[in-house]
Amino acid sequence: MEKQPDAMENLFKNLQGQWDIYEPHHNHHERFADKQAHRKNKNNWRYVWAVAATIVVFIGCFTLMSRPQPDKNLKLASRETQQTDSIFTCMIKAELEKIKEKRSPANEKIIADALSQMKILEADYEKIKQELATNGENKQIIYAMIRNLKTRISFLENVLDQINNTEKLITTTNEKTL
């Protein structure tokens, strides 16, 4: 049984005479050392700039995060007033979402008018909140606040009813009766 040459032996036989066996130039070591020193200097500046940029970003983020943001909630109001505001506000948002879901070409005008009326009511509510912040809580301001919130909710419910009635009218007129 003869021993057949394996792939490695074939590779070395094929590459024989092609190996780089020559010595490098006499100043090769010095040129290589110069290039490495130059590269190290260049890399050091990159790291310095990268660290400086990171510090600037962190300082910027910290100053933006620590800046007091104006809070739209009622900070000076009592806990009950804040809870009332949050409950009514959630209800108003839910009703607005229902209205926006019903948007169609047939009721676009109704929705646009309702949203413009809501902006007016919201502007009045902002005035009430400013009054609350400057004068503190009293029965008249709290009553005005609750009345505004109730008005907005009932207004949105009326708009939803009107949209539903309009949709029913459109579907019943298009149906064929026997």
C-alpha positions as CSV (number, residue, x, y, z in Angstrom):
1,M,0.0,0.0,0.0
2,E,1.5,3.2,-1.1
3,K,1.3,6.3,0.9
4,Q,-0.5,9.1,-1.0
5,P,0.5,12.7,-0.4
6,D,-2.0,14.6,1.6
7,A,-3.3,18.1,0.7
8,M,-0.8,19.9,2.9
9,E,2.2,18.3,1.2
10,N,0.7,19.1,-2.2
11,L,0.3,22.7,-1.2
12,F,3.9,23.0,0.0
13,K,5.1,21.4,-3.2
14,N,3.1,23.7,-5.3
15,L,4.3,26.8,-3.5
16,Q,8.0,25.8,-3.5
17,G,10.2,28.6,-4.7
18,Q,7.6,31.2,-4.2
19,W,8.4,31.9,-0.5
20,D,9.8,35.3,0.5
21,I,13.1,34.5,2.0
22,Y,14.8,37.8,1.5
23,E,15.9,40.1,4.3
24,P,14.1,43.6,4.5
25,H,16.0,46.7,3.7
26,H,18.5,47.9,6.3
27,N,16.3,50.8,7.5
28,H,13.1,48.9,7.5
29,H,12.9,48.7,11.3
30,E,13.3,52.5,11.7
31,R,10.7,53.3,9.1
32,F,8.3,50.9,10.8
33,A,8.9,52.4,14.2
34,D,8.3,55.9,12.8
35,K,5.0,54.9,11.3
36,Q,3.9,53.3,14.5
37,A,4.8,56.4,16.6
38,H,3.0,58.6,14.1
39,R,-0.1,56.4,14.2
40,K,-0.1,56.4,18.0
41,N,0.0,60.2,18.1
42,K,-2.9,60.4,15.7
43,N,-5.0,57.8,17.7
44,N,-4.3,59.7,20.9
45,W,-6.0,62.8,19.6
46,R,-9.0,60.8,18.4
47,Y,-9.5,59.4,21.8
48,V,-9.1,62.9,23.4
49,W,-11.7,64.3,21.0
50,A,-14.1,61.4,21.5
51,V,-13.9,61.8,25.3
52,A,-14.4,65.5,25.1
53,A,-17.4,65.1,22.8
54,T,-18.9,62.5,25.2
55,I,-18.5,64.8,28.1
56,V,-20.2,67.7,26.2
57,V,-23.1,65.4,25.3
58,F,-23.5,64.3,28.9
59,I,-23.4,67.8,30.2
60,G,-26.0,68.9,27.6
61,C,-28.3,66.0,28.5
62,F,-27.9,66.7,32.2
63,T,-28.8,70.4,31.8
64,L,-31.8,69.6,29.7
65,M,-33.0,67.0,32.1
66,S,-32.5,69.1,35.2
67,R,-34.2,72.1,33.8
68,P,-37.7,72.4,35.4
69,Q,-40.3,71.8,32.9
70,P,-43.6,73.7,33.2
71,D,-46.1,71.3,34.5
72,K,-49.6,71.5,33.0
73,N,-51.1,69.8,36.0
74,L,-52.5,71.7,39.0
75,K,-49.5,71.9,41.3
76,L,-50.9,74.4,43.7
77,A,-54.3,72.7,44.0
78,S,-55.3,70.3,46.6
79,R,-55.1,66.6,46.1
80,E,-58.9,66.3,45.5
81,T,-58.8,69.0,42.9
82,Q,-55.9,67.3,41.1
83,Q,-57.7,63.9,41.1
84,T,-60.9,65.6,39.8
85,D,-58.8,67.2,37.0
86,S,-57.1,64.0,36.1
87,I,-60.3,62.0,36.0
88,F,-62.2,64.5,33.8
89,T,-59.2,64.9,31.6
90,C,-59.0,61.2,31.0
91,M,-62.7,61.1,30.1
92,I,-62.3,64.0,27.7
93,K,-59.4,62.3,26.0
94,A,-61.4,59.1,25.6
95,E,-64.3,61.0,24.1
96,L,-62.0,62.8,21.7
97,E,-60.5,59.5,20.6
98,K,-64.0,58.2,19.9
99,I,-64.8,61.2,17.8
100,K,-61.5,61.0,15.9
101,E,-62.2,57.3,15.1
102,K,-65.6,58.3,13.6
103,R,-64.0,60.7,11.2
104,S,-65.3,60.3,7.6
105,P,-66.1,62.6,4.7
106,A,-69.7,62.7,5.7
107,N,-69.1,64.1,9.2
108,E,-65.8,66.0,8.7
109,K,-67.4,69.3,9.1
110,I,-69.1,68.4,12.4
111,I,-65.8,67.1,13.8
112,A,-63.8,70.2,12.6
113,D,-66.3,72.5,14.2
114,A,-66.3,70.4,17.4
115,L,-62.5,70.5,17.7
116,S,-62.5,74.3,17.2
117,Q,-65.1,74.6,20.0
118,M,-63.0,72.4,22.2
119,K,-60.0,74.7,21.7
120,I,-62.1,77.6,23.0
121,L,-63.2,75.6,26.0
122,E,-59.6,74.5,26.7
123,A,-58.4,78.1,26.5
124,D,-61.1,79.0,29.1
125,Y,-59.9,76.1,31.2
126,E,-56.3,77.4,31.0
127,K,-57.5,80.8,32.2
128,I,-59.2,79.0,35.2
129,K,-56.0,77.2,36.0
130,Q,-54.0,80.5,35.9
131,E,-56.6,82.0,38.2
132,L,-56.3,79.0,40.5
133,A,-52.5,79.5,40.6
134,T,-52.6,83.2,41.3
135,N,-55.6,83.3,43.8
136,G,-55.4,79.9,45.3
137,E,-58.4,77.5,45.7
138,N,-61.8,78.9,46.5
139,K,-65.2,77.6,45.8
140,Q,-65.9,79.8,42.8
141,I,-62.7,78.8,40.9
142,I,-63.2,75.1,41.7
143,Y,-66.9,75.3,40.6
144,A,-65.8,77.0,37.4
145,M,-63.2,74.4,36.8
146,I,-65.6,71.5,37.2
147,R,-68.3,73.2,35.2
148,N,-65.8,73.7,32.3
149,L,-64.8,70.0,32.5
150,K,-68.4,68.8,32.6
151,T,-69.3,71.1,29.7
152,R,-66.5,69.7,27.6
153,I,-67.6,66.1,28.3
154,S,-71.3,66.8,27.6
155,F,-70.3,68.7,24.5
156,L,-68.3,65.8,23.2
157,E,-71.1,63.3,24.0
158,N,-73.5,65.5,22.1
159,V,-71.1,65.6,19.1
160,L,-70.8,61.8,19.2
161,D,-74.6,61.4,19.3
162,Q,-74.9,63.8,16.3
163,I,-72.3,61.8,14.4
164,N,-74.1,58.5,15.2
165,N,-77.4,60.0,14.1
166,T,-75.9,61.3,10.9
167,E,-74.4,57.8,10.2
168,K,-77.8,56.2,10.9
169,L,-79.5,58.6,8.5
170,I,-77.1,57.8,5.8
171,T,-77.4,54.1,6.2
172,T,-81.2,54.1,6.4
173,T,-81.7,56.3,3.3
174,N,-79.4,54.0,1.3
175,E,-81.3,50.8,2.4
176,K,-84.0,49.3,0.3
177,T,-87.2,48.6,2.0
178,L,-89.8,46.1,1.1
